Amino acid sequence: MKVAIPVREEKLCIHFGHCDQFVLVEVNTEDKSIIGEEIIDAPPHEPGLLPRWLNEKNVAIIIAGGMGSRAQQLFQDKNIEVIVGAPVETPQNLVKSLLDKTLVSGANTCDH
């Protein structure tokens, strides 16, 4: 399974659509381990592009600080689960928390 985290300066970027890069973390859900990761530059910001692009990269879950409701719906349409309100942390810590079921999500930091 792949988890995508939008990052800026190697930590979660609080506003999903304004990240510099994405870290795609490959996890083994059986033993709850990280088996690989890839850092890729974010494509140019264009409405509707990211759901298609991340779906093509076989992403199953996105961990975000904030994301607009329309974007969340577009990801849902691609069968990608979205977790919003995540803390500003490293992708590795966020994924470990997700796998351990200790990831605490707060308020969606996006207001649109």
C-alpha positions, -999 to +999 in steps of 0.1 A: +000+000+000+012+035-008+007+066+014+013+101+001+023+130+022+026+165+008+059+180+022+078+213+024+112+213+040+110+176+047+078+178+069+041+178+062+030+209+043+000+222+062-018+232+029-021+203+006-022+222-027+009+243-019+035+216-012+068+214-030+070+176-031+053+145-021+068+116-002+052+083-013+057+057+014+053+020+005+041+000+035+036-036+043+002-037+061+008-072+074+038-065+096+032-027+097+066-018+083+078+008+058+094-010+029+103+020+007+098+056-001+101+079-030+103+117-030+088+134-061+083+170-071+047+181-070+032+188-105+020+224-113-011+233-093-040+226-116-076+218-105-083+181-107-047+171-116-035+157-082-063+131-078-055+117-113-017+119-108-017+102-073-041+076-085-017+067-114+010+063-087-012+037-069-017+059-038-043+044-013-041+070+015-032+107+017-022+122+050-027+160+049-029+190+072-057+207+052-076+200+020-106+216+005-139+196+004-140+195-034-104+180-035-114+155-009-144+144-030-122+141-061-098+118-042-127+098-028-139+093-064-105+077-071-109+054-041-081+073-022-087+077+015-079+112+028-069+119+064-069+157+072-058+176+103-025+157+106+003+174+126+034+189+110+058+159+113+081+139+091+065+115+067+081+085+084+066+095+118+032+101+103+031+067+085+044+049+116+016+066+136-009+055+109+003+019+110+002+019+148-033+034+148-020+063+169-022+090+142-042+119+158-059+141+133-073+175+142-092+202+125-089+205+087-066+235+083-082+244+049-112+267+047-123+260+012 
